[in-house]
Amino acid sequence: MLVLSRRADESIVIQPAEGADQAMTLAELFAAGPIQITLLGGSGRRVKVGIDAPSQLSIRRKDEP
């Protein structure tokens, strides 16, 4: 499980992982199972999010300029 902390108005990006076949269908991407998102807690404007996803998917913080 990947655990990220996010504040209000911050984002998470989920996309095919580097090296994944770009021709994969959605069914193939999710053959190993769905994405599961768990809210683990928070304080103030910050929330901890746990994410389980198939290895073909990359999950990262979206960096805003």
C-alpha positions as CSV (number, residue, x, y, z in Angstrom):
1,M,0.0,0.0,0.0
2,L,1.3,3.4,-0.9
3,V,0.5,6.1,1.7
4,L,0.4,9.7,0.7
5,S,-0.6,12.9,2.6
6,R,-2.5,15.5,0.7
7,R,-3.8,18.9,1.6
8,A,-7.0,20.6,0.3
9,D,-6.8,21.2,-3.4
10,E,-3.7,18.9,-3.9
11,S,-4.0,15.9,-6.3
12,I,-2.9,12.4,-6.9
13,V,-2.2,11.1,-10.5
14,I,-2.9,7.5,-11.5
15,Q,-1.6,6.4,-14.9
16,P,0.0,3.4,-16.6
17,A,3.4,2.7,-15.1
18,E,6.6,3.4,-17.0
19,G,7.3,0.4,-19.1
20,A,3.7,-0.8,-19.2
21,D,2.4,-1.7,-22.7
22,Q,0.6,1.4,-23.9
23,A,-1.7,-0.8,-26.0
24,M,-3.2,-2.5,-22.9
25,T,-7.0,-2.3,-22.5
26,L,-8.7,-1.3,-19.3
27,A,-9.6,-4.9,-18.7
28,E,-5.9,-5.9,-19.0
29,L,-4.8,-3.0,-16.7
30,F,-7.2,-4.1,-14.0
31,A,-6.9,-7.9,-14.5
32,A,-5.0,-8.1,-11.2
33,G,-7.7,-6.3,-9.4
34,P,-9.2,-2.9,-8.8
35,I,-7.7,0.3,-7.2
36,Q,-8.6,0.4,-3.5
37,I,-8.4,3.8,-1.8
38,T,-8.5,4.0,2.0
39,L,-8.7,7.2,4.0
40,L,-6.3,6.6,6.9
41,G,-6.9,9.7,8.9
42,G,-6.3,13.4,8.9
43,S,-5.7,16.5,10.9
44,G,-6.5,20.1,10.0
45,R,-6.4,20.4,6.2
46,R,-4.2,17.3,5.7
47,V,-5.5,13.8,4.9
48,K,-3.5,10.5,4.7
49,V,-4.6,8.3,1.8
50,G,-3.6,4.7,1.3
51,I,-3.8,3.3,-2.2
52,D,-3.5,-0.3,-3.4
53,A,-3.4,-0.7,-7.2
54,P,-2.2,-3.2,-9.8
55,S,1.5,-3.0,-10.6
56,Q,0.8,-1.8,-14.1
57,L,-0.4,1.5,-12.6
58,S,1.8,4.3,-11.3
59,I,0.5,6.5,-8.5
60,R,2.2,9.8,-7.6
61,R,1.6,13.2,-6.2
62,K,0.7,15.8,-8.8
63,D,3.1,18.6,-8.5
64,E,1.6,22.0,-9.1
65,P,3.8,24.9,-10.3
